[in-house]
Amino acid sequence: MMQKNKYRSIELIMEPGAPHMVGDGFRMHGFFPGEVIDKKRMSPFFLMDYNALIEFSPAKEPRGVGVHPHRGFETVTIVYKGSIAHHDSAGNSGVIRDGEVQWMTAGSGILHKEFHEQEFTRNGGPFHMVQLWVNLPAKHKMTAPKYQELTATNIVKADLPGYAGHIEIQAGNYNGLIGPAHTFSDMNVYNIRLNKGGSVEIPFNKDHNTGILVIEGAASFTDGETVAADHFVLFNNDGELLKINAEANSLLLLLSGEPINEPIAQYGPFLMNTMQELEQAINDVSAGKFGKLE
């Protein structure tokens, strides 16, 4: 049996802070970066905004966030309830629904917009989602923009023994199964769906930064306390195995990745390495070099 000191221990448990609106369609709780978790602690994941479950009333016009630029990183939008439409200046568009993902590489620069999908706008209903900013290593910050749509048909699913539940591998590797997302650094992004009483042990490189957002239900980790829905768990980099026990039917978003040990310069929608690169990004947007999007 693996010794207890091989298991990841909990560094901190964060409850959701006061929400803020992103546009008029996303009511977000920011877990990082901030005063508690700084801009490098969850690297390569720079930002996590969480729209806890809310109900939207029917509307005539789609709610969301209008055209805005990005450079130097990737935006990853994960829907748990509701539906989101994406459009960008590279000509990409798509709609994702429950359990699906939009993985957009801003790279050298892109304009995009995200709104509630038309049918959801008309009918209203429950809405629940996460957006991540995934940093790019310096050598890839100016890569060509691209868009990956991870749908129910291409997200890889691993059934767990004993009817414990299953893991949806969006990016990375679980027991030799590879998620569909192309990434620029080593990372794992999973949805873990566990039945009450189910458990799983997941191996990780102990140097990879690892955290879990409890989306639904409640779970405990190794011999730790029970963590309720809408809370984020940051783990110490002190073990190679993470043990999860479901105290109820639960849905967890797991993030783990190799840190990018490079300088970070961030201003608004740009995530670069130096102030000079930020200034260039601002100038390039003003010069129309990120393309056009209505």
C-alpha positions in Angstrom: 0.0 0.0 0.0 1.3 3.5 -0.9 2.3 5.4 2.2 0.1 8.4 3.3 3.0 10.8 2.6 2.7 9.9 -1.1 -0.7 11.5 -1.2 -1.4 15.2 -2.0 -2.3 17.2 1.1 -4.6 20.3 1.0 -2.9 23.7 1.1 -6.2 25.7 1.3 -9.9 25.6 0.6 -11.4 28.7 -0.9 -15.1 29.6 -0.8 -16.5 31.8 -3.6 -16.0 35.5 -3.1 -18.3 38.3 -4.2 -19.4 37.9 -7.8 -18.7 40.3 -10.6 -20.3 40.5 -14.0 -18.5 39.9 -17.2 -20.6 41.6 -19.8 -24.3 41.0 -18.9 -24.2 37.2 -19.3 -21.6 35.8 -16.9 -21.9 36.2 -13.1 -18.4 35.2 -12.1 -16.6 34.4 -8.8 -12.9 34.8 -9.3 -10.8 32.1 -7.5 -7.4 33.1 -8.9 -5.3 35.1 -9.4 -5.7 37.3 -6.3 -4.6 37.9 -2.8 -5.0 34.3 -1.8 -3.6 32.5 -4.9 -1.1 34.6 -6.8 -0.6 34.7 -10.5 1.9 31.9 -10.6 0.7 29.5 -7.9 -1.6 27.5 -10.3 0.6 28.0 -13.4 0.0 27.1 -16.3 -3.5 28.1 -15.3 -3.5 31.9 -14.8 -7.1 32.7 -14.1 -10.3 30.8 -13.0 -13.7 32.6 -13.2 -16.7 30.5 -12.0 -20.3 31.2 -12.8 -22.0 29.2 -10.0 -25.4 27.8 -10.9 -28.0 30.6 -11.5 -31.2 30.9 -13.4 -31.6 33.2 -16.4 -35.0 34.5 -17.4 -36.0 34.4 -21.1 -34.7 37.4 -23.1 -35.1 38.8 -26.6 -31.4 39.6 -27.0 -28.5 37.3 -26.1 -26.6 38.1 -23.0 -22.9 37.8 -23.0 -19.7 39.8 -23.6 -19.0 41.6 -26.9 -16.0 41.8 -29.1 -12.7 42.1 -27.2 -9.0 41.1 -27.9 -6.7 38.6 -26.4 -3.0 37.8 -26.9 -0.5 35.4 -25.3 -2.7 32.8 -23.8 -5.7 30.5 -24.2 -9.3 30.9 -23.0 -11.0 27.7 -22.0 -14.8 27.8 -21.5 -16.5 24.8 -19.9 -20.3 24.6 -19.8 -22.1 22.6 -17.2 -25.6 23.9 -17.8 -26.9 26.2 -20.5 -25.3 26.9 -23.9 -22.7 29.4 -25.2 -22.0 30.6 -28.7 -18.5 31.7 -29.8 -17.3 33.8 -32.7 -13.8 35.1 -33.4 -11.9 37.1 -36.0 -10.1 34.0 -37.4 -13.5 32.9 -38.7 -14.3 30.3 -36.1 -17.7 29.8 -34.5 -19.4 27.2 -32.4 -21.9 26.4 -29.7 -21.2 24.3 -26.7 -23.7 22.7 -24.2 -23.7 20.7 -21.0 -20.2 19.1 -20.4 -18.6 20.6 -23.5 -15.6 23.0 -24.0 -14.5 25.8 -26.2 -10.6 25.9 -26.2 -9.4 29.1 -28.0 -5.8 29.8 -28.5 -5.4 33.6 -28.7 -1.7 33.3 -29.5 -0.5 36.2 -31.6 -3.8 38.0 -31.3 -7.5 37.5 -31.9 -10.8 39.2 -31.3 -13.7 37.1 -30.0 -17.1 37.4 -28.4 -19.2 34.9 -26.3 -22.9 35.0 -25.9 -25.7 32.8 -24.6 -26.9 30.7 -27.6 -30.1 31.8 -29.3 -32.5 29.0 -28.0 -31.2 29.3 -24.5 -31.7 33.1 -24.7 -35.4 32.7 -25.8 -36.2 30.0 -23.2 -33.9 31.0 -20.3 -33.0 28.3 -17.7 -30.1 27.2 -15.4 -26.7 28.4 -16.3 -23.4 27.1 -14.9 -19.9 27.4 -16.3 -16.2 28.0 -15.8 -13.7 30.0 -17.8 -10.0 29.5 -17.5 -7.0 31.5 -18.9 -4.2 29.1 -19.7 -0.8 30.7 -20.1 1.4 30.0 -23.1 5.2 29.6 -22.8 7.1 32.5 -24.3 8.1 30.5 -27.3 4.5 29.9 -28.2 2.9 33.3 -27.2 2.9 34.4 -30.8 1.6 31.2 -32.3 -1.2 31.4 -34.8 -4.7 31.7 -33.2 -6.9 28.6 -33.4 -10.1 27.2 -31.9 -10.9 23.7 -30.6 -14.4 22.6 -29.9 -14.6 19.7 -27.5 -18.0 18.1 -27.7 -19.8 15.1 -26.2 -18.6 13.1 -29.2 -14.9 13.7 -28.9 -14.2 14.2 -25.1 -12.6 10.9 -24.0 -14.4 9.1 -21.1 -12.9 6.6 -18.7 -15.3 4.5 -16.6 -14.1 3.9 -13.1 -14.2 0.4 -11.4 -16.9 -0.6 -9.0 -19.5 1.8 -10.6 -17.7 4.7 -8.9 -18.4 7.0 -11.8 -16.3 8.2 -14.7 -13.7 10.8 -15.8 -14.0 13.0 -18.8 -10.5 13.8 -20.1 -10.6 17.1 -21.9 -6.8 17.5 -22.0 -3.9 15.4 -20.9 -3.7 11.7 -20.0 -5.5 9.4 -17.7 -4.5 5.7 -17.6 -3.2 6.0 -21.1 -6.4 7.7 -22.5 -5.6 11.0 -24.1 -7.9 14.0 -24.1 -8.7 15.7 -27.4 -7.3 19.2 -26.6 -4.0 20.2 -28.1 -1.9 22.0 -25.4 1.4 23.9 -25.5 2.6 22.6 -22.1 2.0 19.5 -20.0 -1.3 19.6 -18.2 -4.4 17.6 -17.3 -8.0 18.9 -17.3 -10.7 16.5 -16.3 -14.3 16.5 -15.3 -14.7 13.8 -12.6 -18.2 12.5 -12.0 -18.5 10.3 -8.9 -21.5 8.5 -7.5 -22.1 8.8 -3.8 -19.6 6.6 -2.0 -17.4 6.4 -5.0 -13.7 7.0 -4.9 -10.7 7.3 -7.2 -6.9 7.7 -6.9 -5.2 9.7 -9.6 -1.4 9.8 -10.1 0.3 13.2 -10.8 3.8 14.5 -11.1 4.4 16.0 -7.6 5.8 19.2 -9.1 2.7 19.9 -11.1 0.4 22.5 -9.6 -3.0 20.9 -8.9 -6.4 22.2 -7.8 -10.0 21.0 -7.9 -13.2 23.0 -8.1 -16.2 21.2 -6.7 -19.0 21.9 -9.2 -21.7 19.7 -7.7 -22.1 17.6 -4.6 -19.4 17.2 -1.9 -16.0 15.4 -1.7 -13.1 14.7 0.6 -9.5 14.3 -0.3 -7.2 11.6 1.3 -8.3 12.0 5.0 -9.2 15.6 4.7 -12.4 17.5 5.5 -15.4 17.4 3.3 -15.5 20.2 0.7 -18.9 21.5 -0.5 -19.9 22.6 -3.9 -18.7 25.9 -5.3 -15.4 25.7 -3.3 -11.9 25.5 -4.8 -9.2 23.2 -3.3 -5.5 24.0 -3.8 -3.2 21.1 -3.1 0.4 21.2 -1.9 3.1 19.9 -4.2 3.9 17.1 -1.8 2.8 13.9 -3.2 2.2 11.9 -6.4 -1.3 10.5 -5.7 -4.5 12.3 -5.2 -7.3 10.4 -3.5 -10.9 11.6 -3.9 -14.0 10.3 -2.1 -17.5 11.4 -3.0 -19.7 12.2 -0.1 -22.7 12.7 -2.5 -23.2 12.4 -6.2 -20.5 14.8 -7.3 -18.9 16.6 -10.2 -15.4 18.0 -9.9 -13.2 20.0 -12.3 -9.6 18.9 -11.8 -6.6 21.1 -13.1 -3.0 20.0 -12.9 -0.1 21.2 -14.9 3.6 21.8 -15.2 4.4 25.3 -14.0 5.7 27.8 -16.6 8.6 29.4 -14.8 8.8 32.6 -16.8 8.1 36.3 -16.0 4.4 37.4 -16.3 3.3 40.7 -17.5 -0.5 41.1 -17.7 -2.7 44.0 -18.6 -6.4 43.6 -19.3 -6.9 40.9 -22.0 -3.1 40.5 -22.7 -0.8 38.0 -20.9 2.8 38.4 -21.9 6.3 38.3 -20.5 7.4 41.9 -20.6 5.9 45.4 -20.4 7.3 46.1 -23.9 5.2 43.1 -25.2 2.1 44.5 -23.6 2.7 47.9 -25.2 3.1 46.2 -28.6 -0.1 44.3 -28.1 -2.0 47.5 -27.4 -0.5 49.2 -30.4 -1.3 46.1 -32.6 -5.0 46.2 -31.6 -5.2 49.9 -32.4 -3.6 49.2 -35.8 -6.2 46.6 -36.6 -3.7 43.7 -36.6 -6.1 41.4 -34.6 -8.5 41.2 -37.5 -12.1 42.3 -37.7 -15.2 41.0 -35.9 -18.7 42.6 -35.8 
